[in-house]
Amino acid sequence: MVHPVIRTRLSIASTLGDKMFAPQLLLLAAGEALSHCPPGPPTDTTDGLDALICCLLGIGDESGAGDPNGETWGGVNAELAGEIIANLNFNKSMWVGHQLSWIERTWFQDWPKRTPTTDVVGGEPRDLFKEATGVELADFAAVAFNVYAQAALHKFVRFPSKFFDTLGLPPAATEHFLSATSRTVPELRAQIQKDMLTSGGSRYAFYTFRRFPLVQLASGEFLVLSPNFVIQRALSEVTFFDVRHHLKAFDKKHGTKRDEAFHQCTTDILEHETGVTLRRIFSRAKIQVLDEIHLQKRFGSRKHMPKICDYAVRVGNTWLLFEVTDTPIPVPVVFAKANADDLDSELDRVLTKRKAKQLASTVRLLQQAEPDHQGQSRPRQLTFIPLVVTAQTGLPWNPTVHHRVTERLSSMPELSQESCAPVALITSKDLVILENAASLGHDVVALLRSWRQTDPGNPLDQHLHQRGVPLSSPRWEKEQAVKTINNFMKRMQAKSDH
C-alpha cells in the first residue's frame, strides 16, 4: 500500500497538474511488467494501482549520481555526465509536423545529389522501400499516422484488429506495418530480458520498445506503448534500416555494394537540407551561402585542396561556419554505459577531431584572405561563429559537453582565439527554428552571437525560448505537413472507393 503521507502529496500534485512520472519511468515499469508479471489477459481493474505507483516511485528512486571518487568528464563525474547525455537523448522532443515534412522531402522526392553512388544504389528512396518491404511507403506511413493520431489526440491506445481493416489501405500495407511494429507479450518479454543482459541493466535500453511500439495482446488487440515511438518507427531515420537490412542481404548474395551506397545517399540528404535551409534564412537579405565547392575553388588548387567546412555565410564582418554530420549516437552512450574514454571518442567523431580541423582550417583561410586595410585608423576585425549541424539522433548539447569541448579544443588557436565564438552542436531542427525566427524579423546572427557569448553551455532552442523567440516551424513546413496528411487521406479514400 502507498503510505498515507505519500498518497496525500501525490493527490495534491495531481490536483495542481504537476507531472509526477517521467515517460522513462512508465516505460521501465512496462518493461518490468512484461518481464515479471504472470501470463494472462489484463484485468482491466484498478486493484493493482497502489502496487503500480509504488513500482514507479521505486524505479525513480533507484537512480544515483555515480561514484563521487570516480573519473570526471566535462567538469562532473563521468557516470553522471553519461546519465545526463542519455537522459537528454531519450527526452528529445519530436514535432510530428516536422517529421511529416521530413518524410515528404526525404522519401517522396528523388535523391538531392546525382552522383555515381545514386547509380549504384539502384533506385530512388521510395522505390527502395517498396523493393525492401513489398509495400508503398506512403501506405505504411499512413497507417502509422492514423495510429498516432488516435493515441495522441484521442487517447485511444488499444486497437482491435478490425480497426486496421477500416483504414481503406491495402491489406499488405497494414500487415507489414503490424509485422514491423508489433510483437506478442512472450516475444517482447524474451527480447526485453535479452536487452537487459546485453545493456548491463541500462535504464535507457528501450530499443525493443522503439522498434516494436505496439504490443499484440492475447485478445488480438494492439496496445500502443508510446505514440511518439510509433512516429519514430515509421516517420524518421529508423525507416532507413528497413531498407538497409534488405540491401545487406542483397549485397551478400550478389556481391554488390548497394547498402554502402544507400548509406552515403542518406548522409548526403542532411548536408543538402542544411544548405537549402541556410539559403532560405539569408535569401531575404540577399546574402550568399557558400558551399564546400565554392570554398574549395576559392582557396584550393590542383596541387593542394585544403580542409574546408561544408557551408560559410558572411554577414557584415561575421562569418557563420557550418559543418554537417549525421553520425548517430553509439549504443553505450545511448544506454548511459559509456565511460570517460567512450565519451571522448564520441565527441571526437562528431566534433573535436575531423570536424574541428575543418572549421579551424576555414577560419585560418578566411583570415589570411581578408585584405589588409592599411590606412584605416580602426580596421574592423573578422569574427567567427563555428557550428556543427547534427541530425535529431546526434549528440545533445549541454553544459558538460560544452565544458569538455572547450578543454579539448584549447590547443587549436583558430578556434580558441577571442574573435572566434565557442564551437557548438546544433540540430537540423534548430536551423528550422532559426528560419522561422528570421521570417518573423529576428536577426539570426545576433541570436547566435548572444547564445555563444552569454549562454554557451545550454542548447540553442533553450536559449531562444528564454529570449522569447517562438520555437516553431516556418509556414512552408506546416503547409507541407498538411499536404502530407492530405495525401494519406486521399490514398485511404481512393482504396476505399474501389
C-alpha positions as CSV (number, residue, x, y, z in Angstrom):
1,M,0.0,0.0,0.0
2,V,1.1,3.6,-0.6
3,H,1.9,5.4,2.6
4,P,-0.8,7.9,3.5
5,V,1.6,10.8,3.5
6,I,2.9,9.9,0.1
7,R,-0.7,9.4,-1.1
8,T,-1.6,12.9,0.1
9,R,1.4,14.5,-1.6
10,L,0.6,12.7,-4.9
11,S,-3.0,13.8,-4.7
12,I,-2.1,17.4,-4.2
13,A,0.5,17.3,-7.0
14,S,-2.1,15.7,-9.3
15,T,-4.7,18.4,-8.4
16,L,-2.1,21.1,-9.3
17,G,-1.4,19.5,-12.6
18,D,2.2,18.6,-11.8
19,K,3.9,15.9,-13.7
20,M,4.8,13.1,-11.3
21,F,6.2,10.4,-13.5
22,A,8.6,10.9,-16.4
23,P,7.8,8.8,-19.6
24,Q,11.0,6.9,-19.0
25,L,9.7,5.6,-15.7
26,L,6.5,4.4,-17.3
27,L,8.4,2.5,-20.0
28,L,10.7,1.0,-17.4
29,A,7.6,-0.1,-15.4
30,A,6.1,-1.6,-18.6
31,G,9.3,-3.5,-19.2
32,E,9.3,-4.9,-15.7
33,A,5.7,-5.8,-16.0
34,L,6.4,-7.7,-19.3
35,S,9.3,-9.4,-17.7
36,H,7.9,-10.4,-14.4
37,C,4.1,-10.4,-14.4
38,P,2.3,-13.8,-14.7
39,P,0.8,-14.7,-18.0
40,G,-2.9,-14.0,-18.7
41,P,-5.2,-11.3,-20.1
42,P,-5.3,-7.8,-18.4
43,T,-7.7,-7.5,-15.6
44,D,-8.9,-4.0,-16.6
45,T,-9.4,-3.1,-13.0
46,T,-7.6,-0.7,-10.6
47,D,-6.9,-3.3,-8.0
48,G,-3.1,-3.1,-8.5
49,L,-2.9,0.6,-8.8
50,D,-1.1,1.0,-5.4
51,A,1.4,-1.6,-6.5
52,L,2.0,0.3,-9.8
53,I,2.5,3.6,-8.0
54,C,5.0,2.0,-5.6
55,C,6.8,0.4,-8.6
56,L,7.1,3.8,-10.3
57,L,8.3,5.6,-7.2
58,G,10.8,2.8,-6.6
59,I,12.2,2.9,-10.1
60,G,12.6,6.7,-9.8
61,D,14.4,6.3,-6.5
62,E,16.9,3.9,-7.9
63,S,18.9,6.5,-9.9
64,G,22.2,7.7,-8.5
65,A,24.9,10.2,-9.2
66,G,27.7,7.8,-9.7
67,D,30.9,7.2,-7.7
68,P,31.9,10.6,-6.3
69,N,35.6,9.4,-6.4
70,G,35.4,8.2,-10.0
71,E,36.8,9.8,-13.1
72,T,35.4,13.1,-14.3
73,W,34.2,14.3,-17.7
74,G,33.0,17.7,-18.7
75,G,33.5,19.0,-15.2
76,V,31.4,16.4,-13.5
77,N,31.5,12.8,-12.5
78,A,31.8,10.8,-15.7
79,E,29.0,8.4,-14.8
80,L,26.7,11.4,-14.2
81,A,27.8,13.0,-17.4
82,G,26.8,9.9,-19.3
83,E,23.5,9.8,-17.5
84,I,22.8,13.4,-18.4
85,I,23.6,12.8,-22.1
86,A,21.5,9.6,-22.2
87,N,18.6,11.4,-20.5
88,L,18.7,14.3,-22.9
89,N,18.8,12.0,-25.8
90,F,15.8,10.0,-24.6
91,N,13.7,13.1,-23.8
92,K,14.3,14.9,-27.1
93,S,11.0,16.4,-28.2
94,M,9.6,15.3,-31.5
95,W,7.5,17.6,-33.7
96,V,5.1,15.4,-35.7
97,G,4.6,18.2,-38.3
98,H,8.4,18.4,-38.7
99,Q,8.6,14.6,-39.3
100,L,5.7,14.7,-41.8
101,S,7.5,17.4,-43.7
102,W,10.8,15.4,-43.4
103,I,9.3,12.2,-44.8
104,E,7.9,14.2,-47.8
105,R,11.3,15.7,-48.6
106,T,13.4,12.6,-47.8
107,W,11.3,9.6,-49.1
108,F,8.9,11.0,-51.7
109,Q,11.4,13.1,-53.6
110,D,14.4,11.9,-55.7
111,W,17.9,11.9,-54.2
112,P,19.1,15.5,-53.9
113,K,22.6,14.8,-55.4
114,R,23.2,12.9,-58.6
115,T,26.4,11.0,-58.2
116,P,27.8,7.6,-59.2
117,T,26.6,6.5,-55.7
118,T,23.0,7.1,-56.7
119,D,23.5,4.8,-59.7
120,V,25.0,2.0,-57.5
121,V,22.1,2.1,-55.0
122,G,19.7,1.4,-57.9
123,G,16.6,3.5,-57.3
124,E,15.0,6.5,-55.7
125,P,14.2,6.3,-51.9
126,R,10.5,5.4,-52.3
127,D,11.4,2.7,-54.8
128,L,14.0,1.1,-52.5
129,F,11.5,1.0,-49.6
130,K,9.0,-0.9,-51.8
131,E,11.7,-3.2,-53.0
132,A,12.7,-4.0,-49.4
133,T,9.2,-4.4,-48.0
134,G,6.8,-5.0,-50.9
135,V,4.6,-2.1,-49.9
136,E,4.4,1.6,-50.7
137,L,6.0,3.8,-48.1
138,A,3.0,6.2,-48.3
139,D,0.6,3.5,-47.2
140,F,3.0,2.3,-44.4
141,A,3.3,5.8,-43.1
142,A,-0.5,6.4,-43.4
143,V,-1.2,3.5,-41.1
144,A,1.4,4.8,-38.6
145,F,-0.1,8.3,-38.7
146,N,-3.6,7.0,-38.1
147,V,-2.4,5.1,-35.0
148,Y,-0.5,8.1,-33.7
149,A,-3.5,10.4,-34.2
150,Q,-5.9,8.1,-32.4
151,A,-3.4,7.6,-29.5
152,A,-2.0,11.1,-29.1
153,L,-5.1,13.2,-29.9
154,H,-7.9,10.9,-28.8
155,K,-6.2,8.9,-26.1
156,F,-7.2,5.7,-27.8
157,V,-4.4,3.2,-27.2
158,R,-6.0,-0.2,-27.6
159,F,-6.9,-1.1,-31.2
160,P,-8.9,-4.1,-32.2
161,S,-7.5,-5.8,-35.3
162,K,-10.6,-4.8,-37.3
163,F,-9.6,-1.1,-36.8
164,F,-6.9,-1.6,-39.4
165,D,-9.4,-3.0,-41.9
166,T,-11.3,0.2,-41.8
167,L,-8.5,2.4,-42.9
168,G,-9.1,1.7,-46.6
169,L,-5.4,0.9,-47.2
170,P,-4.0,-2.2,-49.0
171,P,-4.1,-5.2,-46.6
172,A,-0.4,-5.8,-47.4
173,A,0.5,-2.4,-46.1
174,T,-1.3,-2.8,-42.8
175,E,0.0,-6.4,-42.4
176,H,3.6,-5.1,-43.0
177,F,3.1,-2.3,-40.5
178,L,1.9,-4.6,-37.8
179,S,4.6,-7.1,-38.6
180,A,7.3,-4.4,-38.4
181,T,6.0,-2.6,-35.3
182,S,4.4,-5.1,-33.0
183,R,5.2,-8.3,-31.1
184,T,3.3,-10.5,-28.7
185,V,3.8,-10.4,-24.9
186,P,6.0,-13.5,-24.8
187,E,8.1,-12.2,-27.7
188,L,8.6,-8.8,-26.1
189,R,9.4,-10.5,-22.8
190,A,12.2,-12.5,-24.3
191,Q,13.6,-9.5,-26.2
192,I,13.5,-7.2,-23.1
193,Q,15.2,-9.7,-20.9
194,K,17.9,-10.1,-23.6
195,D,18.2,-6.3,-23.8
196,M,18.7,-6.0,-20.1
197,L,21.6,-8.5,-20.2
198,T,23.3,-7.0,-23.2
199,S,22.9,-3.4,-21.9
200,G,24.2,-4.2,-18.4
201,G,20.9,-3.3,-16.9
202,S,20.7,0.1,-18.5
203,R,17.7,2.3,-17.6
204,Y,17.7,3.6,-21.2
205,A,17.6,0.3,-23.1
206,F,14.4,1.0,-25.0
207,Y,15.5,-0.3,-28.4
208,T,12.8,-3.0,-28.3
209,F,10.0,-0.6,-27.4
210,R,11.3,1.8,-30.1
211,R,11.4,-0.9,-32.7
212,F,8.1,-2.5,-31.6
213,P,5.9,0.2,-30.1
214,L,2.8,-1.9,-30.3
215,V,2.0,-4.9,-28.1
216,Q,-0.2,-7.7,-29.6
217,L,-2.4,-8.8,-26.8
218,A,-3.8,-12.3,-26.4
219,S,-7.2,-10.9,-27.2
220,G,-6.0,-9.9,-30.6
221,E,-5.9,-6.2,-29.7
222,F,-2.9,-4.0,-30.2
223,L,-1.7,-1.8,-27.3
224,V,0.3,1.4,-28.1
225,L,3.2,1.8,-25.7
226,S,4.2,5.2,-26.9
227,P,2.7,7.4,-29.6
228,N,6.0,9.1,-30.2
229,F,7.7,5.7,-30.7
230,V,5.2,5.0,-33.4
231,I,6.2,8.1,-35.2
232,Q,9.9,7.4,-34.7
233,R,9.5,3.9,-36.0
234,A,7.6,4.9,-39.2
235,L,8.4,8.6,-39.9
236,S,12.0,9.0,-39.1
237,E,15.5,7.8,-39.9
238,V,14.6,4.4,-38.4
239,T,12.9,3.5,-41.7
240,F,16.4,3.7,-43.4
241,F,17.2,0.4,-41.5
242,D,14.3,-1.4,-43.2
243,V,15.9,-0.7,-46.5
244,R,19.5,-1.3,-45.3
245,H,18.6,-4.8,-43.9
246,H,17.3,-5.8,-47.3
247,L,20.3,-4.3,-49.2
248,K,22.8,-6.0,-46.9
249,A,21.2,-9.4,-47.7
250,F,21.2,-8.4,-51.4
251,D,24.9,-7.4,-51.3
252,K,25.8,-10.6,-49.6
253,K,24.1,-12.7,-52.3
254,H,25.2,-10.7,-55.4
255,G,28.5,-9.2,-54.3
256,T,27.3,-5.6,-54.8
257,K,27.7,-2.5,-52.6
258,R,24.2,-1.1,-52.6
259,D,23.9,-0.8,-48.8
260,E,27.1,1.3,-48.6
261,A,25.8,3.4,-51.5
262,F,22.4,3.9,-49.7
263,H,24.1,5.0,-46.5
264,Q,26.1,7.6,-48.4
265,C,23.0,8.8,-50.2
266,T,21.1,9.3,-46.9
267,T,24.1,11.1,-45.4
268,D,24.0,13.5,-48.4
269,I,20.4,14.4,-47.6
270,L,21.3,16.1,-44.3
271,E,24.1,18.1,-45.9
272,H,21.8,19.1,-48.7
273,E,18.9,20.1,-46.4
274,T,21.3,22.2,-44.3
275,G,22.3,24.2,-47.4
276,V,18.7,24.6,-48.5
277,T,17.7,25.9,-45.1
278,L,20.6,28.3,-44.8
279,R,19.7,29.8,-48.3
280,R,16.1,30.3,-47.2
281,I,17.3,32.0,-44.0
282,F,19.5,34.5,-45.8
283,S,17.6,34.9,-49.1
284,R,15.7,37.9,-48.0
285,A,18.9,39.8,-47.2
286,K,20.4,38.6,-50.5
287,I,23.3,37.1,-48.6
288,Q,25.2,34.4,-50.4
289,V,25.7,31.0,-48.8
290,L,29.0,29.5,-49.9
291,D,29.1,25.7,-50.0
292,E,32.2,23.5,-49.9
293,I,32.6,23.5,-53.7
294,H,32.7,27.4,-53.8
295,L,35.2,27.5,-50.9
296,Q,37.4,24.9,-52.5
297,K,37.5,26.8,-55.8
298,R,38.4,30.0,-53.8
299,F,41.1,28.5,-51.7
300,G,42.3,25.3,-53.4
301,S,44.4,24.5,-56.3
302,R,45.1,21.4,-58.5
303,K,48.1,20.6,-56.3
304,H,46.5,21.3,-52.9
305,M,43.0,21.1,-51.6
306,P,42.7,22.5,-48.1
307,K,40.4,21.3,-45.4
308,I,37.2,23.3,-45.6
309,C,33.8,23.4,-43.9
310,D,30.6,22.5,-45.6
311,Y,29.0,26.0,-45.6
312,A,30.1,29.5,-44.9
313,V,28.0,32.7,-44.7
314,R,29.4,36.2,-44.3
315,V,27.1,38.8,-42.7
316,G,29.0,42.1,-42.2
317,N,32.3,41.2,-40.5
318,T,30.9,37.9,-39.1
319,W,31.4,34.5,-40.7
320,L,29.0,31.7,-39.8
321,L,30.7,28.4,-40.4
322,F,28.8,25.1,-40.6
323,E,30.0,21.5,-40.7
324,V,27.4,18.7,-41.1
325,T,27.4,15.2,-39.6
326,D,24.6,12.7,-39.4
327,T,26.6,10.3,-37.1
328,P,24.1,8.7,-34.7
329,I,25.0,8.2,-31.0
330,P,26.6,4.8,-30.3
331,V,24.8,2.3,-28.2
332,P,27.0,2.7,-25.0
333,V,26.2,6.4,-24.9
334,V,22.5,5.9,-25.5
335,F,22.4,3.4,-22.7
336,A,24.4,5.6,-20.3
337,K,27.1,2.9,-20.1
338,A,29.9,5.0,-21.6
339,N,33.0,5.8,-19.6
340,A,35.1,8.9,-20.0
341,D,37.1,7.4,-22.9
342,D,33.9,6.4,-24.7
343,L,32.5,9.9,-24.3
344,D,35.7,11.4,-25.7
345,S,35.6,9.0,-28.6
346,E,32.1,10.1,-29.4
347,L,33.0,13.7,-29.1
348,D,35.9,13.3,-31.4
349,R,33.7,11.6,-34.0
350,V,31.1,14.3,-34.0
351,L,33.2,17.5,-33.3
352,T,36.6,17.7,-31.7
353,K,38.7,15.8,-34.3
354,R,38.0,16.0,-38.1
355,K,35.1,18.5,-37.8
356,A,37.1,20.8,-35.6
357,K,40.1,20.7,-38.1
358,Q,37.8,21.5,-41.0
359,L,36.4,24.6,-39.1
360,A,39.9,25.7,-37.8
361,S,41.3,25.5,-41.3
362,T,38.4,27.5,-42.7
363,V,38.9,30.2,-40.0
364,R,42.6,30.4,-40.9
365,L,42.0,30.6,-44.7
366,L,39.3,33.4,-44.3
367,Q,41.6,35.4,-42.0
368,Q,44.5,35.1,-44.4
369,A,42.3,36.1,-47.4
370,E,41.0,39.2,-45.7
371,P,42.6,42.3,-47.3
372,D,44.9,44.4,-45.1
373,H,43.0,47.7,-44.7
374,Q,46.1,49.9,-44.3
375,G,45.5,53.5,-43.6
376,Q,42.3,52.8,-41.6
377,S,42.7,54.1,-38.1
378,R,40.5,51.3,-36.7
379,P,40.1,48.4,-39.1
380,R,37.2,46.0,-38.2
381,Q,38.2,42.5,-37.2
382,L,36.6,39.4,-38.6
383,T,34.6,37.3,-36.1
384,F,33.6,33.7,-36.4
385,I,30.7,31.5,-35.2
386,P,31.6,27.9,-36.0
387,L,28.8,25.3,-35.6
388,V,28.4,21.6,-36.3
389,V,24.9,20.6,-37.5
390,T,23.7,17.1,-36.5
391,A,20.5,15.1,-37.2
392,Q,18.0,14.7,-34.4
393,T,19.8,11.4,-33.5
394,G,23.0,13.3,-32.8
395,L,24.8,14.0,-29.5
396,P,22.8,16.5,-27.4
397,W,24.4,19.8,-26.5
398,N,24.6,20.6,-22.8
399,P,26.9,22.2,-20.2
400,T,29.0,19.0,-19.7
401,V,29.6,18.6,-23.4
402,H,30.4,22.3,-23.8
403,H,32.9,22.1,-20.9
404,R,34.7,19.1,-22.5
405,V,34.7,20.6,-26.0
406,T,36.4,23.7,-24.6
407,E,39.0,21.6,-22.9
408,R,39.8,19.5,-26.0
409,L,39.9,22.4,-28.4
410,S,42.1,24.7,-26.2
411,S,45.1,23.6,-28.3
412,M,43.6,24.8,-31.5
413,P,44.4,28.6,-31.7
414,E,42.0,29.3,-34.6
415,L,39.0,28.0,-32.5
416,S,40.1,29.4,-29.1
417,Q,41.0,33.0,-30.1
418,E,38.9,35.8,-28.9
419,S,37.5,36.6,-32.3
420,C,36.0,33.0,-32.6
421,A,32.9,32.1,-30.6
422,P,33.0,28.7,-28.8
423,V,32.2,25.8,-31.2
424,A,28.8,24.1,-30.6
425,L,26.4,21.4,-31.8
426,I,23.0,22.3,-33.2
427,T,20.4,20.1,-34.8
428,S,18.7,20.4,-38.2
429,K,15.5,21.2,-36.3
430,D,17.3,24.2,-34.6
431,L,18.1,25.5,-38.1
432,V,14.4,25.3,-39.0
433,I,13.6,27.2,-35.8
434,L,16.1,29.9,-36.8
435,E,14.5,30.1,-40.2
436,N,11.1,30.8,-38.6
437,A,12.7,33.4,-36.4
438,A,14.3,35.1,-39.4
439,S,10.8,35.2,-41.1
440,L,9.5,37.0,-38.0
441,G,12.2,39.6,-38.3
442,H,14.8,38.3,-35.8
443,D,18.5,38.9,-36.6
444,V,19.8,35.3,-36.8
445,V,23.4,36.3,-36.4
446,A,22.6,38.4,-33.3
447,L,20.7,35.4,-31.8
448,L,23.6,33.0,-32.4
449,R,26.2,35.5,-31.1
450,S,24.1,36.1,-28.0
451,W,23.9,32.3,-27.4
452,R,27.6,31.7,-27.8
453,Q,28.6,34.6,-25.7
454,T,26.1,34.5,-22.8
455,D,24.7,31.0,-22.7
456,P,27.2,28.7,-24.4
457,G,26.5,25.5,-22.4
458,N,22.8,25.3,-23.0
459,P,21.2,24.0,-26.2
460,L,20.2,26.6,-28.8
461,D,16.4,26.0,-28.5
462,Q,16.5,26.6,-24.8
463,H,18.4,29.9,-25.2
464,L,15.9,31.0,-27.9
465,H,13.0,30.1,-25.7
466,Q,14.4,32.1,-22.8
467,R,14.7,35.1,-25.2
468,G,11.1,34.8,-26.2
469,V,11.8,33.5,-29.7
470,P,9.0,31.1,-30.8
471,L,10.1,27.5,-31.1
472,S,8.0,26.8,-34.2
473,S,8.3,25.6,-37.8
474,P,8.2,28.1,-40.6
475,R,5.0,28.4,-42.6
476,W,6.1,26.3,-45.5
477,E,6.9,23.3,-43.3
478,K,3.5,23.5,-41.7
479,E,1.9,23.6,-45.1
480,Q,4.0,20.7,-46.3
481,A,2.9,18.6,-43.2
482,V,-0.8,19.3,-44.0
483,K,-0.1,18.3,-47.6
484,T,1.4,15.0,-46.5
485,I,-1.6,14.3,-44.3
486,N,-4.0,15.1,-47.1
487,N,-2.1,12.7,-49.3
488,F,-2.5,10.0,-46.7
489,M,-6.2,10.7,-46.6
490,K,-6.5,10.6,-50.4
491,R,-4.8,7.2,-50.6
492,M,-7.2,5.9,-47.9
493,Q,-10.2,7.3,-49.8
494,A,-9.0,6.0,-53.2
495,K,-8.6,2.5,-51.8
496,S,-12.0,2.5,-50.0
497,D,-13.8,3.7,-53.2
498,H,-12.8,0.5,-55.1
